[in-house]
């Protein structure tokens, strides 16, 4: 069974880590693969936006967008869908204030629930005043473990989507937008 045609107006964006090889091929995705481009595909990619965004306008661009998605070298960028305002990031942490600070300051404009899982020095809201995030802190007086901390954070979420990040990670730029495109409910998801 083949996937349904992507609708006009739907767009995909080539992942910034994908390498263009002389305009004739793309190298990237997960697992890494080489995607040879037809002359028509080259023309569409050459005409894409500077960010590598290809919009579906006809059968050829729909086939290219589907091939880029299937090869995991591009991410969906639907015209409508969830935004960062529809997501809460939950961060369980114990005794890692430096990592927590680095992570939270990278999440500008996002709602964040920090679950302090029994840190020796409690996490305080005022330490994140310059983070430009809506932050809520939940404190476990003694450590209950990361799973319990995640569950405590989840209980405080009022958004439809939740992302769990650990305090020792720093997501790459554009991570949330790349994920959100996969949560779009467009015409391609409806069954007759």
DOMI-706738 format. One line per field, with one value per residue (C-alpha): residue number from 1; residue in three letters; chain; x, y, z. Coordinates in nm, 4 decimals. Example, Ala and Ser with C-alpha at 12.3 -4.5 7.8 and 13.67 -1.06 7.14 Angstrom:
2
k: 1_2
r: Ala_Ser
c: A_A
px: 1.2300_1.3670
py: -0.4500_-0.1060
pz: 0.7800_0.7140
// end
This chain:
192
k: 1_2_3_4_5_6_7_8_9_10_11_12_13_14_15_16_17_18_19_20_21_22_23_24_25_26_27_28_29_30_31_32_33_34_35_36_37_38_39_40_41_42_43_44_45_46_47_48_49_50_51_52_53_54_55_56_57_58_59_60_61_62_63_64_65_66_67_68_69_70_71_72_73_74_75_76_77_78_79_80_81_82_83_84_85_86_87_88_89_90_91_92_93_94_95_96_97_98_99_100_101_102_103_104_105_106_107_108_109_110_111_112_113_114_115_116_117_118_119_120_121_122_123_124_125_126_127_128_129_130_131_132_133_134_135_136_137_138_139_140_141_142_143_144_145_146_147_148_149_150_151_152_153_154_155_156_157_158_159_160_161_162_163_164_165_166_167_168_169_170_171_172_173_174_175_176_177_178_179_180_181_182_183_184_185_186_187_188_189_190_191_192
r: Unk_Unk_Unk_Unk_Unk_Unk_Unk_Unk_Unk_Unk_Unk_Unk_Unk_Unk_Unk_Unk_Unk_Unk_Unk_Unk_Unk_Unk_Unk_Unk_Unk_Unk_Unk_Unk_Unk_Unk_Unk_Unk_Unk_Unk_Unk_Unk_Unk_Unk_Unk_Unk_Unk_Unk_Unk_Unk_Unk_Unk_Unk_Unk_Unk_Unk_Unk_Unk_Unk_Unk_Unk_Unk_Unk_Unk_Unk_Unk_Unk_Unk_Unk_Unk_Unk_Unk_Unk_Unk_Unk_Unk_Unk_Unk_Unk_Unk_Unk_Unk_Unk_Unk_Unk_Unk_Unk_Unk_Unk_Unk_Unk_Unk_Unk_Unk_Unk_Unk_Unk_Unk_Unk_Unk_Unk_Unk_Unk_Unk_Unk_Unk_Unk_Unk_Unk_Unk_Unk_Unk_Unk_Unk_Unk_Unk_Unk_Unk_Unk_Unk_Unk_Unk_Unk_Unk_Unk_Unk_Unk_Unk_Unk_Unk_Unk_Unk_Unk_Unk_Unk_Unk_Unk_Unk_Unk_Unk_Unk_Unk_Unk_Unk_Unk_Unk_Unk_Unk_Unk_Unk_Unk_Unk_Unk_Unk_Unk_Unk_Unk_Unk_Unk_Unk_Unk_Unk_Unk_Unk_Unk_Unk_Unk_Unk_Unk_Unk_Unk_Unk_Unk_Unk_Unk_Unk_Unk_Unk_Unk_Unk_Unk_Unk_Unk_Unk_Unk_Unk_Unk_Unk_Unk_Unk_Unk_Unk_Unk_Unk_Unk_Unk_Unk_Unk
c: A_A_A_A_A_A_A_A_A_A_A_A_A_A_A_A_A_A_A_A_A_A_A_A_A_A_A_A_A_A_A_A_A_A_A_A_A_A_A_A_A_A_A_A_A_A_A_A_A_A_A_A_A_A_A_A_A_A_A_A_A_A_A_A_A_A_A_A_A_A_A_A_A_A_A_A_A_A_A_A_A_A_A_A_A_A_A_A_A_A_A_A_A_A_A_A_A_A_A_A_A_A_A_A_A_A_A_A_A_A_A_A_A_A_A_A_A_A_A_A_A_A_A_A_A_A_A_A_A_A_A_A_A_A_A_A_A_A_A_A_A_A_A_A_A_A_A_A_A_A_A_A_A_A_A_A_A_A_A_A_A_A_A_A_A_A_A_A_A_A_A_A_A_A_A_A_A_A_A_A_A_A_A_A_A_A_A_A_A_A_A_A
px: 0.0000_0.1469_0.1268_-0.1392_-0.0345_0.0696_-0.1719_-0.0877_0.0474_0.2169_0.5903_0.8982_1.2281_1.5549_1.7363_2.0248_2.2618_2.1984_2.4841_2.4197_2.6650_2.7180_2.3462_2.3010_2.2484_2.1669_2.3549_2.1943_1.8989_1.8847_2.0182_2.2499_2.1658_2.2491_1.9511_2.0201_1.8168_1.6460_1.6797_1.3235_1.4037_1.7232_1.5238_1.2706_1.5421_1.7341_1.4126_1.3517_1.3734_1.7162_1.6246_1.5663_1.1868_1.0057_0.6329_0.3953_0.2324_0.1835_0.2379_0.6148_0.6718_0.4418_0.6503_0.9740_0.8401_0.7253_1.0650_1.2519_1.0319_1.0584_1.4380_1.4413_1.6377_1.3533_1.0954_0.7296_0.6489_0.2712_0.1005_-0.0890_-0.0290_0.0967_0.3497_0.5820_0.2837_0.1221_0.4162_0.5383_0.8947_0.9395_1.2901_1.3678_1.6845_1.8886_2.2023_2.2801_2.2108_2.4724_2.3266_1.9730_2.0553_2.2202_1.9168_1.6488_1.8138_1.8061_1.4261_1.3270_0.9528_0.8611_0.6608_0.8906_0.8184_1.1335_1.1042_1.3730_1.4113_1.5627_1.8644_2.0895_2.0432_1.6823_1.6225_1.4902_1.2829_1.4796_1.7898_1.6102_1.4681_1.6664_1.5629_1.2592_1.0502_0.7345_0.8791_0.7117_0.9202_0.8017_1.0121_1.0508_1.2026_1.3761_1.4737_1.2036_1.3962_1.3757_1.0607_0.8667_1.0014_0.8827_0.5393_0.5189_0.6016_0.3485_0.0750_0.1432_0.1136_-0.1905_-0.0760_-0.1577_0.2093_0.4871_0.8593_1.0779_1.4376_1.7069_1.9165_2.2395_2.1304_2.1289_1.8962_2.0155_1.8645_1.5289_1.4630_1.1131_0.9993_1.1259_0.9208_0.6070_0.5723_0.5103_0.2059_0.0114_-0.3263_-0.3626_-0.5654_-0.2945_-0.3855_-0.7586_-0.9022_-1.2231
py: 0.0000_0.3338_0.6398_0.8946_1.1995_1.4910_1.7839_2.1067_2.3600_2.0933_2.1545_1.9644_2.1061_1.9315_1.8568_2.0992_1.8062_1.6632_1.7173_1.8127_1.6390_1.8501_1.9125_1.5554_1.3724_1.4151_1.2329_1.2010_1.0648_0.7928_0.5475_0.7438_0.6976_0.8424_0.9801_1.0431_1.3270_1.3301_1.6478_1.7462_1.6915_1.8982_2.1843_2.1738_2.1660_2.4462_2.6502_2.5757_2.8437_2.9188_2.6898_2.3996_2.4145_2.2453_2.3135_2.0685_2.2328_1.9462_1.5722_1.6062_1.8164_1.5813_1.2808_1.4599_1.5641_1.2060_1.0649_1.3130_1.2223_0.8482_0.8758_1.0686_1.3557_1.6064_1.6951_1.7848_2.1535_2.1670_2.5020_2.4461_2.2300_2.2441_2.5051_2.5403_2.6816_2.3366_2.1671_2.1474_2.0337_1.8253_1.8083_1.5726_1.6819_1.5908_1.7853_1.9160_2.2875_2.3763_2.1307_2.2349_2.6023_2.5327_2.3313_2.5719_2.8765_2.6924_2.6485_3.0143_3.0703_2.7201_2.6133_2.4122_2.1979_2.1251_1.8381_1.8663_1.5054_1.5606_1.7767_1.8639_2.2313_2.2865_2.4337_2.7897_2.9787_3.3039_3.1306_3.1178_3.4709_3.5407_3.2154_3.3649_3.0546_2.9943_2.7786_2.5752_2.3902_2.0775_1.9521_1.6006_1.6328_1.2985_1.1301_0.9084_0.8395_0.9825_0.7902_0.9227_1.2723_1.2528_1.1361_1.4228_1.6657_1.5075_1.5596_1.9360_1.9606_2.1219_2.0896_1.8123_1.7448_1.6821_1.6478_1.4846_1.6096_1.5163_1.7897_1.6570_1.7105_2.0116_1.9638_2.0845_2.3970_2.3304_2.0031_2.0967_2.2279_1.9078_1.6975_1.9110_1.8603_1.4926_1.5752_1.7548_1.6076_1.7023_1.5447_1.2833_1.1208_1.0755_0.7474_0.7245
pz: 0.0000_-0.0989_0.1204_0.0251_-0.1752_0.0412_0.0029_-0.1769_0.0710_0.2819_0.3119_0.4180_0.5331_0.4613_0.7865_0.8368_0.8988_0.5509_0.3050_-0.0565_-0.2876_-0.5967_-0.6277_-0.7525_-0.4238_-0.0561_0.2199_0.5612_0.7487_1.0077_0.9193_0.6912_0.3259_-0.0125_-0.2024_-0.5729_-0.7180_-1.0564_-1.2643_-1.1642_-0.7946_-0.8297_-0.9797_-0.6952_-0.4290_-0.6037_-0.5949_-0.2269_0.0396_0.1904_0.4838_0.2449_0.2615_-0.0272_-0.0658_-0.2307_-0.5341_-0.7783_-0.8242_-0.8761_-0.5639_-0.3665_-0.4762_-0.3834_-0.0421_0.0282_-0.0802_0.1426_0.4409_0.3788_0.3502_0.6818_0.5285_0.5799_0.8440_0.7871_0.8006_0.7645_0.7170_1.0421_1.3429_1.6990_1.8079_2.1051_2.2976_2.2786_2.4527_2.8106_2.8726_3.1890_3.3345_3.6244_3.8051_4.1082_4.2029_3.8527_3.8645_3.5998_3.3483_3.4377_3.3854_3.0478_2.9351_3.0595_2.9003_2.5651_2.5881_2.5379_2.5105_2.6244_2.9294_3.1581_3.4635_3.6634_3.9090_4.1768_4.2857_4.6300_4.5396_4.8351_4.7442_4.6334_4.2882_4.3205_4.0620_4.0963_3.9573_3.6211_3.6021_3.2831_3.1101_2.9269_2.9990_3.1947_3.4742_3.7455_4.0026_4.1813_4.4737_4.6099_4.9569_4.9067_4.5831_4.4357_4.1143_3.7623_3.6621_3.9619_3.8921_3.5304_3.6468_3.8986_3.6187_3.3849_3.6455_3.6270_3.2479_3.0914_2.7306_2.4853_2.4147_2.6669_2.6018_2.8656_2.8720_3.1219_3.2827_3.1300_2.7683_2.5401_2.2425_1.9044_1.7562_1.5901_1.7751_1.8875_1.5494_1.3854_1.6265_1.6099_1.2361_1.3044_1.5192_1.2466_1.1641_0.8023_0.5229_0.4683_0.8018_0.7452_0.6252_0.4184
// end
